Amino acid sequence: MKSLILFLFISVVIAAQDKPKQFTIDECVSQFDWEDTVGTKVGYQFWFVDKNFLDGRTLKMSVVAPHKATHAPHKHAEDEFFFVLEGTAEFYLDGETRIGKPYSSFYCPPNSMHGIRNVGDTELKYLVIKKYNMK
């Protein structure tokens, strides 16, 4: 009998852990708000989805002043996507560059040296889609 009770208890605990979180529609809608932007040295950013919302998946908009970059090319374990909304971007990947205009996407594989910078005369506005390792 004790084994049966222990089995049932463990089953309930495991089942509770596997249950997906239930979201309200208000939690599922994120709208841009100037008050929630974060200033950077070269513009600002806005997190539509931060890494704590789900399982490390994020969606951020970055805005960069003309002829500037948020930071130098770098690498990290996570892959990420850039999607240009406005402006002209230069995408750097492992020693090569390409120019992208609005509606261009760039993929950064894990551990690749990558970066993006504004090579235009207007603001560069782009989305960053990334999943952080939450372990």
N, C-alpha and C positions, 0 to 999 in steps of 0.2 A: 504494500500500500504506500509506504514512504517513497518507493521508487516511482510510483505512478504520480504522486503529488509533485515530486521533484521534476519529473518529466513535463507535467502540465505547466508548472511555474516557469521552467526554462522556455517552453514553447511560447508562452504568453509574452515573455520578455523579448524573445527573438522576433515574434510577430509585430510587437509594438515598435521595434527598431526599424523594421522594413516598411512600415506604413508611410507612404509619401505625405509630405506636408500639404495641408489644404490651404489654398490661398483665396483671399477675397479679391474681387475685381479691383478694389482700390490699391491693393498691394501689387497688382499686376500691371498697373498703368503708371508710367513715370513721365512727367512733363518737365520740359526745361523751365528753370526758374533762376533768374539772375542772382538772387540772394544765395543760392546754393553753389554758385561757381567758385572755383578755387583759383586764385591768381598764380601765375608762374612768372619767371623772369622775362618770358617772351610772349605772353598772352594769358590764356586761362583754360581751364578744363571743367567739364561737368560730368559727373558720374550718373548715368541713367540706371545702371545696375552695378553695385559694388560687390567685392568678393565675398562678403558675408551674407548676401541675400540668398544665394542658393548653395552651390558646392564649389565656389571659387570662380565661376563664370562671371565675366564682367562686360560691360558696355560703357565706353567713355567717349565723350567728344572732346577733342583737343583743338584749340584755336591758336595759331602761331602768326606772329607779325611778319610782314614782308622781309625776305632775305635773312630769316632766323631759323634756328632749330631748337627744339625743346632740350635736347641733349645730344652728345656725340654718339656715333654708332656704338652699340653695345651688344651683349648676348646674355641669354638666360635659358634655363631649362624648358620653359614653357614656349609653345608656339603662339603666334598672334597674327591677326589680320588688321590691315589698315584699309579704310574705305574713304576715298576723297569725296567730300561734299561740295566744297568751293575752293577755288584757288589752283595753284600749280605746285605740285610736290615733286621732289627728287627722292626716289627710293634707293637706298643703298643696301646691297645684299652681298656679303662675302667678296668685297672688292669691285663689284660692278654696280652701275647706276642705271636707272630708267626714269623718265619723266612721266608723270601722270596728271591728268586733268580731272575735272569732276566726273564722278561715276567710275573711276578706276579703282581697282583693288590690288593690294599687295599682300602676299603671304610671307611670313617670316617663320621658317622651320625652326624646331628646337635647336638650341646651341649654335645658331648661325649669327654671324656678326651682321647687324642690321640697323637701319635708322631711316628717318624721314625728315626732310627739311623743306622749308618754303623757299622756292626759287623765283616766286612771282612778285609782282608789285602790289598785290592785295593780300588780305588775310588768307591763310590756309586753314580750312576747317575740315577735319577728318574724324572718322570714328575709329576706335581701337576696340577690337574684340579679342578677349584673352581669357584663358582659364588658368587661374593660379593653383598651384599644388597646395592643398589645405592640410596635408599630413603633418 
